[in-house]
Structures are given as C-alpha cells and as structure tokens.
Amino acid sequence: MAAKGAALLLLLGAAAAPGPVRGSQGDREPVYRDCLAQCERRNCSGAGLRHFRSRQPLYMSLTGWTCRDDCKYECMWLTVGLYVQEGYRVPQFHGKVSLNAWFWSTVFHTRDTDVTEKMDYFCASTVILHSIYLCCVRTLGLKRPAFANAFGGFLILFLACHVSYLTLVRFDYGYNMAANVAIGLLNLFWWLGWCVRNQQRLPYVWKCVVVVLLLQGLALLELLDFPPLFWIFDAHAIWHISTIPVNVLFYSFLRDDSLYLLKANSDILKID
C-alpha cells in the first residue's frame, strides 16, 4: 500500500508539472520508469530471460519483440491504470507510432522510383494485414490467444509470400489490387459482424462501423480513377486526404475500447 501511495504521488506530481511537453509524456513518468527498471532486472537477464524466451511465441521472436519491449508494454498498462484510477487524462506512450506506411507513401509520392513504389505498396499491404490481426485479437484472441498467435503467424507468412512474388516473380498491379481488396473485404465483414453482436453491450462500436464503411467507400477512389480536380488533386491524393479524419475516429474507438477492457479487467481483479 505504501509503495502504491508513493507511486501515485510521483504520478500526480508529474501530471501537474507545468511546461511544454516534449516527446511522449508517458515514457517519462516516474512510475513507468521505475516499473521498467524493476521489470528488466527481474525478467531480462539470467533465469528470467531464459523463461521469457521459452514462453515467447515464434512470430514475436521473428518480429524482434524483446524482453525489454515486453516490459515496456506491461509497464505502460500499469501506468495507464493508475491514470484512469485517479481520473487523469491518459498520456501518450512510445511516441514512435507506426508511421512506416505513411513515411514510404510520402517518399514514393516525392520521388517515384522502383524501390519507393514497392515500399509504398508493401507497407500499405502490411497496414491492411495488421488491421485484420487487430480485429482477430479483439474479437477472438482475448479468449483464444493460441488462435490469435497462429493467425498472426499465418499473416506474416502470407505477407512474405506476397512480397516475394511481387519482388522476385512479377510486379503484378492487378494481383496486388485484388489481394488488397479481398483482405479489405474480409476486414470489413469481420469487424461489422463483431460490432453487430456487441452494439447493445458496447455503445461506442458505432465508431468502428463508420470507420470500416468509410474506408471501403473511400477505396473506390483507388478503383474508379478520374482526371485530377483543378489538375492537382487526383483520386489517389483525395483518398490520402480523406483517410486522415477516418483514422482519428478509429483512434477514438480504440481508446474507448481499451478503457472498457481496462475497467473490465480491474473489476475482475477486485472480485478475485
């Protein structure tokens, strides 16, 4: 209890501190930093590290997920829980949000070369597959983590085959478009099915419904091209601009859903 009280004092002191914010506030919280240091000492060396590696799923090992990454993830949620408990606004953690696809899209549209074009296409496919994986984890993985792990491994294998074919065999625009459309439709119906089943229990799922429908509707801009408006804004450019508010709404859904799951888990712990 004393340790928890001290942690809350550190947390509240940091939350009330004035001055401009630089980087991610959550990363600099004393509670988070202390948790990370303790977790690394306990789990990331010697027997603790061997235990972590023996339990680590293959797909996480292949993607470079380390013991330190695992500690950062666990401590992030610990700090978030304290913020929510005290009624404070949840800070951002690990400010290097996955902007890889947007980065390569910007590079490609700045300098169109064979390499930048492929990186733009491959990263876009990665984003779509990640959305399907996120859908799987949220709808099935919380109760069936083994299935989510296996599905994640399958998606990585599919992406590797997809990229290998387009790189080593033939860069087929038609196949690439068809593959992304098929994955996008699977993503659409999967999310919609889950939203329909949970609309009474989770009132915020309307945000997810709007997002997936808008994204599929906006995808028509990629399929049905037209001359640029004012000879500047072509269909692809309008698609990029239009997806910005959609991502803001999707983030709002993820935030609401994360807070719901955090509260649900806290209630279970209190019962235990």
C-alpha positions in Angstrom: 0.0 0.0 0.0 2.8 2.4 0.9 4.6 1.6 -2.4 1.4 2.2 -4.3 0.8 5.5 -2.5 4.3 6.7 -3.3 3.8 5.7 -7.0 0.6 7.8 -7.1 2.3 10.8 -5.6 5.0 10.6 -8.3 2.3 10.2 -10.9 0.3 13.1 -9.7 3.3 15.3 -9.4 4.3 14.6 -12.9 0.8 15.2 -14.2 0.6 18.6 -12.5 4.0 19.7 -13.6 3.9 22.8 -15.9 5.9 23.5 -19.0 5.8 22.3 -22.6 5.5 18.6 -23.4 8.4 17.1 -25.4 8.2 13.6 -26.8 5.8 11.1 -25.1 4.8 12.1 -21.5 4.1 8.5 -20.5 7.7 7.4 -21.2 8.9 10.0 -18.7 6.6 9.1 -15.8 8.5 8.1 -12.7 6.0 5.2 -12.1 6.6 3.9 -15.6 10.4 4.3 -15.5 10.6 2.6 -12.1 8.4 -0.3 -13.3 10.5 -0.7 -16.4 13.8 -0.8 -14.4 12.4 -3.4 -12.0 10.9 -5.5 -14.8 14.2 -5.6 -16.7 16.1 -6.5 -13.6 13.7 -9.3 -12.8 12.9 -10.7 -16.3 15.6 -9.7 -18.8 18.7 -11.5 -17.5 19.7 -14.9 -16.3 16.9 -17.4 -15.5 14.2 -14.7 -16.0 15.4 -14.1 -19.6 15.5 -17.8 -20.3 12.0 -18.2 -19.0 10.8 -15.3 -21.2 12.4 -16.8 -24.3 10.9 -20.3 -23.6 7.4 -18.8 -23.5 7.8 -16.4 -26.4 5.6 -17.2 -29.4 7.6 -17.8 -32.6 6.0 -14.9 -34.5 7.0 -12.4 -31.8 10.6 -13.7 -31.9 10.7 -13.4 -35.7 9.5 -9.8 -35.5 12.2 -8.8 -33.0 10.0 -8.5 -29.8 12.5 -8.4 -26.9 12.2 -8.8 -23.2 12.6 -5.0 -22.8 9.7 -4.5 -25.3 7.5 -6.8 -23.2 8.4 -4.9 -20.0 7.6 -1.5 -21.7 4.2 -2.9 -22.8 3.3 -4.2 -19.3 4.5 -1.1 -17.5 2.6 1.1 -20.0 -0.6 -0.5 -19.0 0.3 -0.3 -15.3 0.8 3.5 -15.6 -2.4 3.8 -17.7 -4.3 2.0 -15.0 -3.1 4.5 -12.4 -4.0 7.5 -14.5 -7.5 6.1 -15.1 -8.0 5.3 -11.4 -7.1 8.9 -10.4 -9.2 10.4 -13.2 -6.4 11.9 -15.2 -6.1 12.1 -19.0 -4.2 9.1 -20.3 -0.8 10.2 -21.7 0.8 9.1 -24.9 3.5 6.3 -24.7 6.2 5.4 -27.1 5.7 8.3 -29.4 7.2 6.4 -32.4 3.7 5.4 -33.5 3.8 3.0 -36.6 4.0 5.6 -39.3 6.1 3.4 -41.6 3.4 3.2 -44.3 2.8 6.9 -44.3 6.5 7.6 -44.4 7.1 5.4 -47.5 3.9 6.8 -49.1 5.4 10.3 -48.7 8.8 9.2 -50.1 7.1 7.4 -53.1 5.0 10.5 -54.0 8.0 12.7 -53.6 10.3 10.5 -55.7 8.8 7.8 -57.8 11.3 5.0 -58.3 11.1 1.3 -58.5 12.2 0.9 -54.9 10.0 3.6 -53.4 7.0 2.3 -55.3 7.5 -1.2 -53.9 7.9 0.1 -50.4 4.7 2.1 -50.7 2.7 -0.9 -51.9 4.2 -3.4 -49.5 3.8 -1.1 -46.4 0.1 -0.5 -47.5 -0.4 -4.3 -47.5 1.2 -4.5 -44.1 -1.2 -2.0 -42.7 -4.2 -3.9 -44.0 -3.0 -7.2 -42.7 -2.2 -5.5 -39.3 -5.8 -4.3 -39.2 -7.1 -7.9 -39.7 -4.7 -9.1 -37.0 -6.0 -6.4 -34.6 -9.6 -7.5 -35.5 -8.7 -11.1 -34.7 -7.1 -10.2 -31.4 -10.0 -8.1 -30.3 -12.8 -10.4 -31.4 -11.3 -13.9 -30.7 -7.8 -13.5 -29.2 -8.7 -12.3 -25.8 -10.4 -15.7 -25.1 -8.3 -17.8 -27.6 -4.8 -16.4 -27.5 -3.3 -19.5 -29.2 -5.6 -19.0 -32.2 -4.6 -15.3 -32.4 -0.9 -16.3 -32.3 -1.4 -18.9 -35.0 -3.4 -16.4 -37.2 -0.7 -13.8 -36.7 1.9 -16.3 -37.9 -0.2 -17.1 -40.9 -0.5 -13.4 -41.8 3.3 -12.9 -41.6 3.7 -15.9 -43.9 1.2 -14.6 -46.3 2.9 -11.2 -46.4 6.2 -12.8 -47.0 4.8 -14.8 -50.0 3.0 -11.7 -51.3 6.1 -9.6 -51.2 8.3 -12.4 -52.6 6.0 -12.9 -55.6 5.8 -9.2 -56.4 9.6 -8.8 -56.0 11.1 -12.0 -57.4 8.5 -13.1 -60.0 6.4 -10.2 -61.4 5.2 -6.9 -60.1 1.5 -7.5 -61.0 -0.6 -4.5 -60.3 -3.8 -6.3 -60.9 -2.9 -9.1 -58.5 -1.8 -6.7 -55.8 -5.0 -4.7 -56.1 -7.2 -7.9 -56.0 -5.3 -9.2 -52.9 -5.7 -5.9 -51.0 -9.4 -5.6 -51.9 -10.1 -9.2 -50.8 -8.3 -8.6 -47.5 -10.1 -5.4 -47.0 -13.5 -7.1 -47.6 -12.6 -9.8 -45.0 -11.6 -7.0 -42.6 -14.9 -5.2 -43.3 -17.3 -8.2 -42.7 -15.3 -9.4 -39.7 -15.4 -6.0 -37.9 -19.1 -5.5 -38.8 -20.1 -8.9 -37.6 -18.4 -8.2 -34.2 -20.0 -4.8 -34.0 -23.5 -6.0 -34.7 -23.2 -8.7 -32.0 -21.9 -6.1 -29.4 -23.9 -3.0 -30.3 -26.1 -3.2 -27.2 -23.3 -4.0 -24.8 -20.7 -1.6 -26.2 -22.4 1.7 -27.3 -19.2 3.1 -28.8 -18.9 0.4 -31.5 -20.7 2.7 -33.9 -17.4 4.4 -34.4 -15.9 1.2 -35.7 -18.9 0.6 -38.0 -18.5 4.1 -39.5 -14.7 3.6 -39.9 -14.8 0.3 -41.8 -17.7 1.5 -44.0 -15.9 4.8 -44.8 -12.7 3.0 -45.6 -14.4 0.6 -48.0 -16.2 3.5 -49.6 -13.1 5.6 -50.0 -11.4 2.6 -51.6 -13.5 3.3 -54.6 -11.2 6.3 -55.2 -8.4 3.8 -55.8 -10.5 1.6 -58.2 -12.5 4.3 -60.0 -9.9 6.9 -61.2 -10.8 10.2 -62.7 -9.0 13.3 -64.0 -7.5 15.5 -61.3 -9.6 18.2 -59.9 -8.1 21.6 -60.9 -5.4 19.3 -62.4 -3.9 18.9 -59.0 -6.0 16.6 -56.8 -6.3 13.2 -58.4 -8.3 10.3 -56.9 -5.3 8.9 -55.1 -4.5 12.2 -53.5 -8.1 12.7 -52.4 -8.1 9.2 -50.9 -5.0 10.1 -48.8 -6.6 13.3 -47.6 -9.9 11.6 -46.8 -8.4 8.8 -44.7 -7.0 11.3 -42.1 -10.3 12.0 -40.2 -11.2 8.3 -40.5 -8.0 7.4 -38.6 -8.8 10.0 -36.0 -12.2 8.3 -35.5 -10.7 4.8 -35.4 -8.2 6.0 -32.7 -11.2 7.3 -30.7 -12.8 3.8 -31.0 -9.6 2.1 -29.9 -9.3 4.4 -26.9 -12.9 3.8 -25.8 -12.4 0.1 -26.2 -9.1 0.0 -24.4 -10.6 1.9 -21.4 -13.6 -0.5 -21.4 -11.2 -3.6 -21.3 -9.1 -1.9 -18.6 -12.1 -1.3 -16.4 -13.4 -4.9 -17.1 -10.1 -6.4 -16.1 -9.9 -4.2 -13.0 -13.4 -5.3 -11.9 -12.3 -9.0 -12.3 -9.2 -8.4 -10.2 -11.3 -6.7 -7.5 -13.7 -9.7 -7.4 -10.7 -12.1 -7.1 
